Amino acid sequence: MPMPNTQFDHIVVFVADLNQAITDFTDLGFQVTPGGSHGITENALVIFPNQTYIELLALRPSWYRPLIKLAIKLNIPQRQASLKTNIYSRLTGWICGETGPVDWCVRTSDLNASLALWESQEFEILHSEIFFRERNDGQIARWKLGGSRQADLPFLLEDLTPIDTRVPLTGATGHANGAKDLIGVQFGVSDKIVAGDRLGKSLLAKAQQTDKAECEVRLSNMVVSYGDIESVDSRVGLAIAYSGGHIQQLDTSKTQGIAITLIPTT
């Protein structure tokens, strides 16, 4: 069973204060685009020309926000999530732990076929659900999410509206620091060989394992790799092509702990 077309889509970063996170990324030279709200959360996006992005996600300011935090402290949503068999089981974890990078997403042309393939490989599947987000200009983006309980695998997304509605490129990629495409992401894991092998199998024909086959997979638009958590600089590292002349390591106190490297284009 061939895997439908897949591409890296985005990394999810949970932040305590969305306005402060926007300020920090702006200070680093990124253009930050307001995303909108969905449910109890709101987000902003750092979008790159290859239609990948960093999602900054926060709880919406509201009268019930202290109640949500109390429920999390009492482990109530975590217990409820463990009983769910759909993708909400995974998404709930985003807002229940520490701030910083919490998950990552691969875009697929056929979510149902992708999940069927994963199920045939004996991954524990989390069933899909439809989501929407109202942008600040009133447009509605809709998509489906599904995935697995395997934390080192991405969750999967299929757009139901044009991708430009969810990830607008027009006027959104003029980064003052010269950032262009997101070209690589590395995750720190306890066993990079097992994680890399699992990723290669799960993305199958539409991903190509590189010469570092056990820990690195090339998607159509970038490279995803795994490193030993004890030896990498951060749980998540991003490599971004940019127009500058030398490699830059950005201040992790402003990137929510992500190790972001700007790499000159050749």
N, C-alpha and C positions, 0 to 999 in steps of 0.2 A: 504494500500500500504506500504510494508516494506521498511525501509531505507536501501540502499546499505551499505556495510561495510565502516565504517568511522574511521579515526584515526586523532589525533592532528598531524599537520605537522610542522608549524613554526610560529614564531612571526616576524613581519616586523618592523624594526627600521630605520627611516630615519635619516641620519647623514649629517652634513655640510661638513665634510672632511673624506673621506673613509680611507685614510692612517692613520689619527690620531685615528679614531675609532679602526682600527686594532691594533695600538700600545697600546691603552688603554686596550682592552680586552686581549691582549698578556701579558701586565703588570700584569693583574689579574690572570694569569696562564692558560688562555684558548689557545688552538690551533685554529688559524683562517685560514680557507681555502679560497683561491681566488675563487670567483664564476664565474665571467666573466661579459659580458656586454649584455644589451638588450635595444635597442632604445637609449634614451637619458640618461639612467641610467647604473650604474655598481654596483656590490655587492660583498660581502664576507660573508662566512658562519661560524658560530660556531656550529659544528655538534656533536650530541650525539649518543651513540651506538644504541639507540632505534629509530634511523633515524628521530629524531626531530631536529630542529635547530633554531638558532637565525640568521635572515638575516639582515646584515648591508647594507643599500641601500643609494646610493648617486647619485647626478647628475654627469655625466661624465665630466671631464675637456675638454673644447672645446671652440672655438672662439664664439659660439653662447650661451654659458652658461649665460653670462650677459643679453642676450636678453630674455632668458627663465625666469630669475629672475624678469626682468622688466615686462614681461607679467603677471607673478603671482601677482606682486604688483598692477597691473592694473585690476586684477580679471578676466582676459580674459579666461584662461583655466578653471577656476571655473564655469564661465557662460556657456561655451561650454559643460562642463561635466554634468551640470544640465539638458541639453537637450538630452543627450545620453540615450539609453535604454539598452546598453550592459555593461559589466563589467568595461569598461574603465571609466565609470562615477564614479566608486568607486576608481579605481586605481589612477586617476588624483589627488585625494585629498591627496595622500601620500606625494607628493612633493610640495603641495601648502600651507602647514601650518607650525607649529613649528616642530623642530627636536624632536626625541624621538620615542617611540613606537607608531605606526600609525594603525596597523591592525593585524589580525591573520587568520590563514588558517587551514582548516580541509581537509584532503585527503579522497577522496571517490573512490570507485571502479566503480561507474557509475554516472557520472556527470548529464547526461540527466535525469535519473530516480530521482536523488536527487532534481533537480530543479523542476521536475514535482510534487514531493511530497510537496515541499515548496509552489508551486503555488496552490495546492489543499488546503493548509492551509491559503491561502489568503495573503501570503507574496508578496510584490512587487518584482518581479524577474528582475534581470539584466542578459541578455542573455550571453551565453558563447562565448569565443573567444579562438583561438589557439595562444600560445606563444612559443618562443624558446629562448635559451640562448647559446651562444658559449663560451665554457670553454676555459681557457688559453691554454689547450693542444689540442684545435681544435675540441674536441667532441661537438656534438650538443644535448642538452636536449630539449625535446618538451613536452608540457602539455597543458591542457585546463583549463580555469578558468571561473567560473560563481559565482553568488551570489544574494544578495538582497541589497536593500537600507537600511535595518535595521542595524544601526551601531554597535549594540551589538551582532549581529550574525557574525560568521566567513564568509569569502569568501571560496569557494570550489574549489578543484583542483583534476583533474584526469590526471595521467601520461600517455603520449603517447609513451614514450621511457622508458626503464627500470629505476626504481627509483634510482638505483645506478649511473646512468648517471647524474641525477639532484642532488642527495644527496650522494656523494661517501663516503663510510665508511673506505675504505682501506687507512691507513696512515693519517686519518683526525680526529681521536678521542683520540689522546694521550695527554690529557690535563695535564699540569704540576701541576695544583692545585688538581688533583685527581678526577675531575668531571666525573661522569658517566652519568646516564640517566636523562633527564628532566622529572620530575615526577608530577609537578603541576604548574598551572598558575592561577593567580587571577587578575580579572579586577575590577577597581573601577568604579561604575556606579551610576546614580542618584536614581535608584530604583532596588535594587538587586533581589527582589522577582519577579517583572515583567520580568526582563532580564533572570533570571534563569528558569522561567516557559517557556519562549519563546525558550530558548536554548534546554530544555528538549523535547519540542514538535518538534522542527525542526530536531533533531537528532534521535528522536523516538527509534526504537527497538534496534539499534546498540549502543545506549548510555544508561547508567543506572543511574537514579537519586539515590543519596545516601540518608542517613537518614536526611540530610539537604536538602530535596528535592527541596525547593523553590529557592535555590541559588547555588547548586552544582551538577555537572553532571560528571559521570565517563565514559570516553571514553575507548577504549580497551587498550590504552597505558598510560593513565594518568588521572588526575582529573582537571577539569575546574570549577572555582568557581567565584562568584561575591561578592563584598563587597561594602558597602556604600562609595562613593567617599570622604565623609568628614572624615571617620574614618580609611581609609587604608593609608599606608605609601607612596604609589605611584599609579599612574594610572594602572600600570602593575607590578605584582610581579611574580617571577619565583622561584620554588623550584627545586633544582638540587641535586640528590644523589651524594655523593662523598666518597672517601676512608679515609677521616680524622676522627678525634675522637671527635670533638665538632662542634656545629653549628656556621657557619660564615655568617655574613652579609657583602656583598661586597660594596665597595665605589661607591655610586651612581654618583659621579662626573665622573667616568670612565665607567659607564654602560649606559650612555645616559638617566639617570633618572629611569631606571628599578630597582626595589628592588629585588636583586638576593640573595637568601639564599642557602648556601651549607649545606646539611643535611647528617649526617653520615649514612652510610648503616648499617643495623643490621645483 
